[in-house]
Amino acid sequence: LDYIELRICPCTPAPVQLVKQGLFPCSPVYPALAVSLEMLEFMSELFVHLAPNEAAWADMLVKFLARWGHVFKAQDSL
């Protein structure tokens, strides 16, 4: 985690400065957070080659939906 101080002006907005430094701004106007473009590339490549795990995905989906009030009665409902 690093803190970067930027000088913002209309000629070079914050997102443009961050991209030039190899960072992806998490907001198009006033980004308070930026992620390394190299890390984003790594994660996207990882997810392309990651082995699918249907059981973990189904468990996550059941827990996510339960937070919104959608509860399944059966243990192995998916």
BELZIQUI-V297904 format. One record per residue. N is the residue number from 1. RES is the residue in three letters. SS is DSSP state (a for helix, b for strand, c for the rest). Layout:
n=<N & N>
res=<RES & RES>
ss=<SS & SS>
This chain:
n=<1 & 2 & 3 & 4 & 5 & 6 & 7 & 8 & 9 & 10 & 11 & 12 & 13 & 14 & 15 & 16 & 17 & 18 & 19 & 20 & 21 & 22 & 23 & 24 & 25 & 26 & 27 & 28 & 29 & 30 & 31 & 32 & 33 & 34 & 35 & 36 & 37 & 38 & 39 & 40 & 41 & 42 & 43 & 44 & 45 & 46 & 47 & 48 & 49 & 50 & 51 & 52 & 53 & 54 & 55 & 56 & 57 & 58 & 59 & 60 & 61 & 62 & 63 & 64 & 65 & 66 & 67 & 68 & 69 & 70 & 71 & 72 & 73 & 74 & 75 & 76 & 77 & 78>
res=<LEU & ASP & TYR & ILE & GLU & LEU & ARG & ILE & CYS & PRO & CYS & THR & PRO & ALA & PRO & VAL & GLN & LEU & VAL & LYS & GLN & GLY & LEU & PHE & PRO & CYS & SER & PRO & VAL & TYR & PRO & ALA & LEU & ALA & VAL & SER & LEU & GLU & MET & LEU & GLU & PHE & MET & SER & GLU & LEU & PHE & VAL & HIS & LEU & ALA & PRO & ASN & GLU & ALA & ALA & TRP & ALA & ASP & MET & LEU & VAL & LYS & PHE & LEU & ALA & ARG & TRP & GLY & HIS & VAL & PHE & LYS & ALA & GLN & ASP & SER & LEU>
ss=<c & c & c & c & c & c & c & c & b & c & c & b & c & a & a & a & a & a & a & a & c & c & b & b & b & c & c & c & c & c & c & c & c & b & b & b & a & a & a & a & a & a & a & a & a & a & a & a & a & c & c & c & c & a & a & a & a & a & a & a & a & a & a & a & a & a & a & c & c & c & c & c & c & c & c & c & c & c>
